[in-house]
Amino acid sequence: MARIKILPEILSNKIAAGEVVERPAAVVKELVENALDAGADRITIDIEKGGRTLVRVADNGCGMGADDALLALERYATSKIDKEADLFAIRTLGFRGEALPSIAAVSRFELITKNAESDVGTAILVSGGKIRKVAQSGAPEGTMISVRQLFFNTPARRKFLKATATEMGHIVDAVMRTSLAWPKVRFVLNHNGRRVKRLSVTDDRSQRVAAVFGIKDSSRLGVIEQNDATCNLTGWVAAVELARATTRGIYTYVNGRFVRDKVLQHALMAGYQGHLMKGRFPLAALFLEVPPDQVDVNVHPAKQEVRFIRQKAIHDTVAAAVAESVLRLSQPRWETSPQELSGNFSRDDPEAPQIAERPFAFARPKNVSSYNEPNFDAVKTDLQAVEPDRWRGVTGDKTRTAQTDLWQIGRFGSLRVIGQLKGTYILCESEKGLVLIDQHAAHERIYYERLKKQVKEGTPQIQQLLVPETVELGYREADAIKGMLPELKATGLDIESFGGNTFVVKGVPTFLEQTATGPLLMEMAEKILVQGASQGLAAIYDTCVKLMACHGALRAGAGLHETQITALLKQLDRCDNPSNCPHGRPTWIEWSKALVEKAFGRRA
């Protein structure tokens, strides 16, 4: 008896569905791409229960006649490839001829379509891969596909679907990704009969980019335009301060197709090198156009990976273009020119007067904006009212006895303050040498422990806002924040849902009263999404507290008075773990006198 068998067509279609249809968002992606290939400029997507119950995509594309509609449900049937050479010069989004039969194999599927040549439309009903009905139907020119009860006949796959909000979040992401590459197409997305997104037609792609990024100030977007023999590259990169904690804000396209390509992502990060902290990722949209015969898009079932023939050349072109745009975006924006500062002399003019470096002073530097001015009054008041505790570091605390020689000297408050370097590092003299303290890391630790203590004791210090602030988030981010509102209020963040994806902030912890709430909420939501529920509520809660401490802490460039520095050091003394910020970075380093003398050649 033969052991090798040819699989039945229905079973092979289900196997193909496993490659193409991972979740409802994959169905949306495939159907929207087919609509775009059909020339549609209006696409409406209706979703019910996150795609479990219904995914419907209607378009005004060219549509199909009755014969083509039936053929479209056969495997490897496509209008986009005629000969073998076409495989190496793909010019369309869909081309495999697997999407429709694969989707129909795992759902209750309805296709209604009509082309310009037909007097009447065609309706086809399919259930689990079997055609149940073919009939004429009144329909406008275009195609409407309804996918009901996805995975109804493959329960093993259905049970792996996530919560409705999670699946809907993936669908929103899929639509937004696609819309970036097609600004002249109107997209409408509805969920359970309610409008979720409506993206109008625009001739200016930057408007679509800004809408997807959620950026209203176009000056925070840097334009990329590079055209050479290798490729045609256009795109937009956002200001560094808008960087995120995940790669979800990176959108890369090749010939109009969204891809997750390692070469392009590496080139993007290389362009940002020196501008982003470790663990931060930019907001960016890159659109690469290359000759179809120079890229292979047929290397992944979901068509999200590509292979370039001239890989290194494309990488270098993208990296250089991004670096130039980011550098331009990061330049100072004030209008005073170097000539005005130096009496209109050229920088290279030997007769030009030299501008003296600003000598160190504890007073706030003139070139530090009021945004960075630290509000230290509360810290100073607290410290001046508190008698110094007996330092616990030498006895009774094992974590502190393991610290380096600084702890054998005593408290931070016992250090002699020398000054401040670049408005960022506090310079102190210890018995053994020089101690440098990162004021942001130190202040972050102070706020983190203070907030944790207030939360534990149930005494958060809340500053009610005179004018409540409204913040709008993405669909998935909003859902993440909604689930954390009671916990956030316990920390002093008084936030209420304002309908849809909008929130109103009524109060904040006192140390955040000068901090923009929108970026903080966005970063919290992204961290929650990355961690996931498997990390547990306590871990997610702790992450939010860390982010609040980070956003409220002193920034680099904040000039401090000597009394403010003294207050900071005394407050640091009261921390349980003063040697590290909540994210693990050190708050201080020490250079011994011997090390300094060796650097100056005073000792071997």
MARVO-699005 format. One record per residue (C-alpha): residue number from 1; x, y, z. Coordinates in steps of 0.02 Angstrom, whole numbers, m for minus. Example, Ala and Ser with C-alpha at 12.3 -4.5 7.8 and 13.67 -1.06 7.14 Angstrom:
BEGIN
     i       c1       c2       c3
     1      615     m225      390
     2      684      m53      357
//
This chain:
BEGIN
     i       c1       c2       c3
     1        0        0        0
     2       69      169      m49
     3      116      280       98
     4      135      440       m2
     5      m29      523      m53
     6      m82      678     m145
     7     m174      791      m24
     8     m356      834      m60
     9     m380     1010     m126
    10     m477     1068       28
    11     m338     1010      144
    12     m202     1092       38
    13     m302     1253       40
    14     m309     1246      230
    15     m121     1223      235
    16     m100     1373      122
    17     m218     1469      235
    18     m100     1436      380
    19       35     1527      284
    20      m69     1671      218
    21     m207     1694      348
    22     m133     1706      522
    23     m269     1815      597
    24     m409     1934      542
    25     m282     2072      507
    26     m202     1960      375
    27     m371     1942      290
    28     m391     2131      288
    29     m216     2153      217
    30     m243     2029       74
    31     m413     2097       25
    32     m358     2278       32
    33     m206     2239      m76
    34     m319     2155     m204
    35     m429     2310     m204
    36     m279     2423     m235
    37     m218     2312     m376
    38     m392     2328     m451
    39     m369     2517     m460
    40     m486     2564     m318
    41     m477     2739     m244
    42     m613     2710     m113
    43     m599     2564        7
    44     m716     2530      152
    45     m675     2400      285
    46     m811     2340      404
    47     m762     2234      553
    48     m866     2147      685
    49     m796     2080      849
    50     m616     2107      798
    51     m639     2006      638
    52     m703     1848      721
    53     m880     1875      659
    54     m854     1979      502
    55     m721     2055      392
    56     m794     2148      242
    57     m693     2246      114
    58     m785     2344      m20
    59     m698     2439     m161
    60     m737     2535     m320
    61     m603     2448     m423
    62     m622     2368     m594
    63     m720     2218     m529
    64     m736     2049     m616
    65     m852     1959     m733
    66     m936     1795     m686
    67     m802     1683     m762
    68     m658     1778     m682
    69     m747     1779     m514
    70     m757     1589     m515
    71     m577     1570     m572
    72     m517     1688     m435
    73     m568     1556     m307
    74     m453     1425     m382
    75     m276     1405     m317
    76     m138     1487     m418
    77     m268     1582     m520
    78     m215     1763     m546
    79     m225     1905     m671
    80      m56     1972     m618
    81       66     1845     m690
    82       71     1781     m869
    83      243     1703     m887
    84      392     1647     m785
    85      487     1810     m813
    86      347     1903     m722
    87      400     1820     m559
    88      561     1921     m565
    89      478     2087     m604
    90      327     2096     m489
    91      233     2261     m507
    92       78     2221     m404
    93       43     2195     m219
    94      m39     2025     m238
    95       20     1896     m363
    96       20     1721     m290
    97     m162     1680     m323
    98     m179     1600     m152
    99     m266     1731      m46
   100     m448     1707      m96
   101     m453     1516      m98
   102     m353     1511       65
   103     m472     1631      152
   104     m625     1543       81
   105     m559     1376      145
   106     m570     1432      328
   107     m725     1542      329
   108     m900     1571      264
   109     m854     1675      114
   110     m959     1787        0
   111     m897     1874     m157
   112    m1003     2005     m247
   113     m921     2087     m398
   114     m960     2177     m561
   115     m853     2249     m699
   116     m893     2386     m823
   117     m930     2262     m963
   118    m1063     2167     m865
   119    m1245     2219     m849
   120    m1265     2129     m685
   121    m1150     2075     m545
   122    m1101     1901     m487
   123    m1124     1832     m311
   124    m1032     1676     m251
   125    m1056     1592      m82
   126     m919     1477      m16
   127     m918     1380      148
   128     m760     1296      207
   129     m687     1296       33
   130     m841     1224      m53
   131     m943     1332     m173
   132    m1124     1330     m113
   133    m1207     1454     m229
   134    m1172     1558     m385
   135    m1301     1686     m437
   136    m1326     1852     m522
   137    m1336     2003     m409
   138    m1365     2189     m421
   139    m1203     2277     m381
   140    m1104     2435     m423
   141     m940     2421     m516
   142     m811     2351     m399
   143     m796     2208     m276
   144     m861     2171     m102
   145     m796     2021       m6
   146     m871     1966      160
   147     m777     1843      269
   148     m885     1775      411
   149     m843     1658      555
   150     m657     1650      517
   151     m579     1482      563
   152     m751     1407      600
   153     m693     1240      530
   154     m518     1247      605
   155     m552     1265      793
   156     m368     1240      835
   157     m329     1402      744
   158     m480     1494      810
   159     m432     1466      991
   160     m266     1554      961
   161     m353     1717      916
   162     m328     1851     1048
   163     m453     1967     1130
   164     m563     2075     1020
   165     m466     2233     1062
   166     m301     2149     1020
   167     m360     2083      852
   168     m439     2250      811
   169     m276     2335      854
   170     m186     2227      726
   171     m318     2271      597
   172     m299     2458      628
   173     m110     2439      611
   174     m130     2345      446
   175     m245     2479      373
   176     m135     2623      431
   177       21     2540      361
   178      m59     2516      192
   179     m134     2691      188
   180       38     2772      203
   181       88     2708       33
   182      m76     2757      m50
   183     m119     2938       m5
   184     m234     2957     m156
   185     m348     2819      m93
   186     m485     2851       35
   187     m490     2723      175
   188     m636     2702      295
   189     m627     2578      439
   190     m779     2534      545
   191     m792     2419      695
   192     m960     2355      757
   193    m1046     2492      657
   194     m940     2634      728
   195     m811     2735      631
   196     m633     2699      688
   197     m530     2782      551
   198     m564     2889      400
   199     m417     2940      293
   200     m461     3064      158
   201     m377     3077      m11
   202     m228     3194      m14
   203      m99     3245     m143
   204       27     3279       m4
   205       91     3116       68
   206      166     3208      216
   207      m12     3243      276
   208      m49     3057      277
   209      116     3024      366
   210       78     3156      498
   211      m96     3082      522
   212      m28     2907      549
   213      112     2970      663
   214       m9     3081      760
   215      101     3234      732
   216       18     3403      708
   217      178     3507      697
   218      256     3472      527
   219      418     3556      582
   220      452     3400      684
   221      462     3296      525
   222      620     3289      422
   223      602     3257      236
   224      707     3130      142
   225      730     3143      m46
   226      865     3042     m131
   227      867     2990     m314
   228     1015     2899     m390
   229     1055     2752     m501
   230     1022     2631     m357
   231      849     2684     m304
   232      725     2824     m280
   233      701     2858      m95
   234      575     2974      m15
   235      518     2979      164
   236      496     3068      328
   237      585     3048      495
   238      521     3122      658
   239      618     3224      784
   240      724     3124      905
   241      619     3175     1055
   242      472     3081      976
   243      566     2916      977
   244      475     2766     1047
   245      517     2615     1149
   246      471     2491     1010
   247      491     2475      821
   248      304     2496      792
   249      331     2672      727
   250      446     2615      585
   251      362     2600      415
   252      465     2541      266
   253      398     2514       90
   254      470     2442      m69
   255      377     2484     m229
   256      220     2526     m128
   257      226     2365      m26
   258      247     2372      163
   259      392     2260      215
   260      485     2217      374
   261      657     2214      297
   262      811     2195      407
   263      922     2287      283
   264      811     2441      279
   265      785     2442      468
   266      972     2425      499
   267     1004     2568      377
   268      874     2676      466
   269      953     2645      637
   270     1125     2678      564
   271     1062     2847      505
   272     1003     2887      681
   273     1165     2831      760
   274     1225     2956      889
   275     1052     3033      907
   276      954     2895      996
   277      982     2813     1164
   278      994     2625     1170
   279      823     2546     1171
   280      740     2691     1081
   281      672     2681      904
   282      625     2820      784
   283      463     2867      701
   284      500     2850      516
   285      418     2813      350
   286      530     2765      205
   287      469     2736       27
   288      592     2648      m85
   289      565     2630     m271
   290      681     2509     m362
   291      667     2427     m533
   292      556     2272     m512
   293      693     2160     m580
   294      811     2221     m442
   295      708     2155     m297
   296      631     1985     m259
   297      466     1998     m165
   298      430     1813     m180
   299      529     1756      m27
   300      394     1754      108
   301      215     1684      109
   302      147     1847      180
   303      256     1950       63
   304      331     2051      207
   305      513     2014      167
   306      610     2057       11
   307      783     2024      m60
   308      882     2158     m151
   309     1009     2119     m286
   310     1112     2274     m239
   311     1087     2257      m52
   312     1240     2353       10
   313     1215     2498     m109
   314     1035     2519      m53
   315     1084     2506      131
   316     1216     2641      113
   317     1101     2756       14
   318      962     2743      144
   319     1081     2765      292
   320     1163     2919      217
   321      996     3000      172
   322      923     2969      345
   323     1080     3033      432
   324     1074     3195      332
   325      891     3224      371
   326      909     3184      557
   327     1059     3300      572
   328      962     3440      488
   329      812     3407      600
   330      920     3414      757
   331      997     3585      723
   332      955     3732      839
   333      801     3825      783
   334      830     3999      847
   335      854     4134      718
   336     1013     4218      784
   337     1155     4180      663
   338     1339     4152      709
   339     1379     4314      613
   340     1264     4413      726
   341     1348     4342      879
   342     1523     4384      818
   343     1496     4553      735
   344     1453     4480      563
   345     1626     4404      544
   346     1648     4237      458
   347     1695     4091      571
   348     1852     4067      468
   349     1901     4252      469
   350     2063     4271      570
   351     2011     4449      614
   352     1849     4390      694
   353     1838     4417      883
   354     1836     4256      984
   355     1683     4217     1088
   356     1741     4168     1260
   357     1678     4007     1335
   358     1553     4035     1476
   359     1642     4009     1642
   360     1558     3887     1759
   361     1431     3962     1875
   362     1295     3886     1980
   363     1171     4010     1910
   364     1058     3949     1772
   365     1145     3967     1601
   366     1064     4091     1483
   367     1057     3965     1342
   368      947     3844     1439
   369      764     3859     1394
   370      631     3888     1524
   371      563     3715     1484
   372      717     3638     1566
   373      712     3748     1720
   374      698     3626     1865
   375      566     3655     1995
   376      667     3616     2149
   377      576     3720     2278
   378      481     3573     2349
   379      638     3467     2359
   380      734     3603     2450
   381      591     3634     2571
   382      576     3451     2612
   383      761     3431     2643
   384      783     3588     2746
   385      642     3531     2859
   386      715     3358     2888
   387      857     3319     3005
   388      989     3207     2926
   389      958     3026     2967
   390     1097     2914     3029
   391     1165     2837     2871
   392     1120     2654     2862
   393     1245     2604     2730
   394     1382     2527     2837
   395     1273     2422     2949
   396     1112     2330     2930
   397     1095     2345     2739
   398     1185     2208     2641
   399     1157     2293     2474
   400     1249     2447     2530
   401     1394     2357     2613
   402     1433     2285     2441
   403     1452     2459     2366
   404     1618     2536     2319
   405     1728     2653     2418
   406     1607     2799     2408
   407     1500     2716     2541
   408     1649     2705     2657
   409     1663     2895     2645
   410     1486     2924     2702
   411     1336     3016     2634
   412     1317     3106     2468
   413     1283     3259     2572
   414     1459     3250     2642
   415     1538     3272     2470
   416     1612     3442     2429
   417     1525     3514     2276
   418     1647     3581     2147
   419     1527     3629     2007
   420     1425     3569     1860
   421     1482     3505     1691
   422     1378     3550     1536
   423     1222     3569     1643
   424     1215     3380     1655
   425     1344     3311     1778
   426     1376     3367     1955
   427     1561     3370     2003
   428     1605     3331     2183
   429     1763     3299     2281
   430     1775     3146     2391
   431     1916     3092     2503
   432     1988     2983     2365
   433     1960     3091     2212
   434     1826     3155     2094
   435     1644     3098     2096
   436     1533     3134     1944
   437     1345     3121     1971
   438     1221     3107     1828
   439     1088     3229     1887
   440      950     3154     1779
   441      983     2976     1836
   442      995     3033     2018
   443      837     3137     2010
   444      746     2995     1922
   445      792     2879     2065
   446      730     3006     2193
   447      562     3027     2107
   448      542     2841     2079
   449      565     2796     2261
   450      461     2943     2321
   451      318     2893     2207
   452      329     2710     2257
   453      321     2761     2439
   454      170     2873     2411
   455       81     2736     2316
   456      118     2611     2455
   457       53     2729     2588
   458      m94     2784     2482
   459      m44     2967     2488
   460       m7     3022     2309
   461       24     3208     2293
   462      m89     3267     2151
   463      m84     3435     2065
   464     m255     3468     1990
   465     m241     3553     1820
   466     m327     3721     1801
   467     m364     3675     1619
   468     m379     3486     1592
   469     m270     3419     1450
   470     m342     3307     1315
   471     m232     3171     1241
   472     m274     3063     1090
   473     m189     2894     1069
   474     m191     2757      940
   475     m321     2619      950
   476     m211     2490     1034
   477     m125     2617     1147
   478     m293     2684     1206
   479     m353     2510     1249
   480     m194     2478     1350
   481     m216     2639     1450
   482     m401     2606     1483
   483     m355     2447     1574
   484     m235     2541     1689
   485     m337     2695     1737
   486     m369     2643     1921
   487     m186     2599     1947
   488     m126     2760     1866
   489     m241     2862     1978
   490     m158     2783     2129
   491        6     2860     2071
   492      m71     3034     2053
   493     m116     3028     1868
   494     m300     3075     1866
   495     m355     3022     1692
   496     m528     2986     1622
   497     m585     2916     1457
   498     m661     3050     1347
   499     m735     2934     1217
   500     m650     2837     1078
   501     m461     2850     1090
   502     m463     3017     1182
   503     m422     3045     1365
   504     m435     3196     1477
   505     m299     3226     1607
   506     m368     3315     1760
   507     m223     3297     1880
   508      m42     3242     1885
   509       86     3205     2021
   510      158     3369     2082
   511      330     3336     2006
   512      250     3314     1834
   513      157     3479     1830
   514      283     3551     1705
   515      288     3394     1598
   516      190     3360     1438
   517       69     3218     1474
   518       41     3158     1295
   519      216     3084     1264
   520      211     3005     1437
   521       46     2916     1405
   522      103     2858     1233
   523      263     2784     1304
   524      167     2700     1446
   525       47     2622     1322
   526      186     2558     1211
   527      277     2481     1359
   528      117     2397     1417
   529       89     2326     1243
   530      267     2261     1233
   531      264     2181     1406
   532       93     2103     1383
   533      m20     2034     1516
   534       96     1885     1544
   535      216     1998     1640
   536       83     2028     1771
   537        1     2187     1834
   538      139     2224     1960
   539      274     2227     1826
   540      169     2337     1711
   541      128     2452     1856
   542      312     2468     1903
   543      355     2510     1722
   544      229     2652     1725
   545      302     2721     1887
   546      477     2715     1811
   547      419     2811     1658
   548      335     2944     1765
   549      495     2966     1864
   550      596     2977     1705
   551      482     3107     1625
   552      480     3215     1781
   553      667     3209     1818
   554      794     3344     1777
   555      854     3343     1598
   556     1026     3368     1526
   557     1063     3553     1508
   558      968     3606     1664
   559     1080     3727     1756
   560     1071     3715     1946
   561     1113     3831     2089
   562     1229     3766     2224
   563     1085     3754     2347
   564      988     3650     2222
   565     1134     3531     2200
   566     1151     3515     2389
   567      965     3476     2402
   568      980     3344     2266
   569     1124     3258     2354
   570     1034     3256     2521
   571      878     3186     2439
   572      984     3052     2355
   573     1048     3003     2527
   574      872     2957     2577
   575      851     2831     2435
   576      860     2644     2465
   577      963     2618     2309
   578     1051     2782     2268
   579     1181     2703     2153
   580     1066     2665     2006
   581      921     2745     1915
   582      762     2639     1901
   583      821     2577     1731
   584      988     2516     1799
   585     1103     2655     1740
   586     1230     2714     1869
   587     1195     2879     1956
   588     1379     2911     1994
   589     1557     2864     1950
   590     1717     2900     2044
   591     1889     2941     1975
   592     2023     2916     2106
   593     2164     3040     2131
   594     2285     2904     2076
   595     2194     2883     1910
   596     2196     3070     1878
   597     2381     3082     1921
   598     2420     2937     1804
   599     2327     3025     1663
   600     2435     3179     1689
   601     2596     3076     1698
   602     2626     3112     1881
   603     2641     2927     1921
   604     2675     2768     1824
//
